[in-house]
Amino acid sequence: MENNLQYSIIYADIRPEIQERLSLGVLTIENNTVHVRHSEKKLRVLKQLYSPREYKAISSIVRSGLRELTSVDTLKYLTRYSNNLISFSPIQSIDKTQANITGEWLYKNYVYDAATA
């Protein structure tokens, strides 16, 4: 398992009824350590799409709530009880020896790459 990198993409559910969403960040699990990285730029865009109350809930979860995430079970709990504001992709596992993929690569390819913005 030490060569595995697990990840989940963090989304803001903009219009759940049509599955419209915006990728906000990536959560990686490596060697039993959880890392969360999000895009402040994308998070600020949500101010225009949500009510102040909804925006506060989303930004609070993304900025600080996920930092306290310690297990996959907590991630599943957040997915169920986020009131259709935030969702997470299913947890994927990558063998790092087969693919040269890191948390940074995941963030740049699935969330935000400042070089191409």
N, C-alpha and C positions, 0 to 999 in steps of 0.2 A: 504493500500500500504506500510505501514511502515515495514511489515514483508517480503516484497519482495526484492530480490536481482536480478538485471538484469545483464546480462553479454554478451560479445561478444569476440570471440577468434580472435586475430590479426595474420594474415598469410602473409608470403612472398610468392608470386606466382612465383615459380621457372620455371615451364613450363606450362603456362596457357592452352595451346592447349590440354594437357592431364590431366589437373587439379592437377598437382604435386605442392605441397606447403609444407612450413615448418612453424609450429606454433612458433611465436615469443613472444607473450604476451597475456595478458588478460585485457580487459577493463570491469570494474564493475561500476554499477550505483546503489547507495544505498542512500536513503533519499535525492534524487536530487543532490547527490555529485558524480562526476565522478572520478574514480581512474584508473590509468594505471600502469601496471607492465610488464616489458619485460625482456627477457633473453639476457644479454650482450654476453654470450658465443655463443648462436645461431646467434646473430646479426653478430659477428665476422666471423662466418663460411660463411656468405654471400659474404664476400670479394673475396672469391675464385670462386663464382658462377656468379657474376655480373661484369659489367664494372665499373670502378671507378665512373663514373657519375651516374649510376643507384644505386650503393651502397650508394653514398652520399645522394641521394634522399630518399632512404629507411631509412637509419639511421637517417637522419634529421627528417623525419616524426615520426618515432618510439620514438626517444630520446626526442624530444622537441615539435613537432607539436601536438601530441596527448595529451600532458599536458594541452594544451589550449582548449581542447575539452569541450564544455559546454552543448551540446544538442545532442539528437539522430539525428536531422536533419543534423548537421555537420558531424556525423559519416556516414550517408547515402551519403552525398556529397563526402566525402573522398573515399568511396567505388566506386563511379562512375568515379571519376577523378584521379585515382592513376596510370593510364597508365599500368594496369596489373602488377604492381609491388607489391602492397599490397592489401589484401582483408580482409574482416571481416565476421565472421559467422553471421547469422541472430541473432538479439537480442533475448535472451531467458530470461524467468522470472522464478525464483524459490521462493517458499514459504519457508522461512527459518524456520518456526515453524514445517514444515513437514519433512524437510531434514536438517541435520546438516551440511550445506554447507556454506563456507565463501569464500571470495576472495582468501585467501591463499590456501584453498583446491583446488579451480579451477586452480590456477597457477600451483600447484604441480602435478595435475592430467592431465592437458591439455597442459601445456607448458614445464615445466622443474622442476625436483625434484633432487637437488644436492645429496641427500642421495642415489639415485639409479643410478646416472651417473658414 
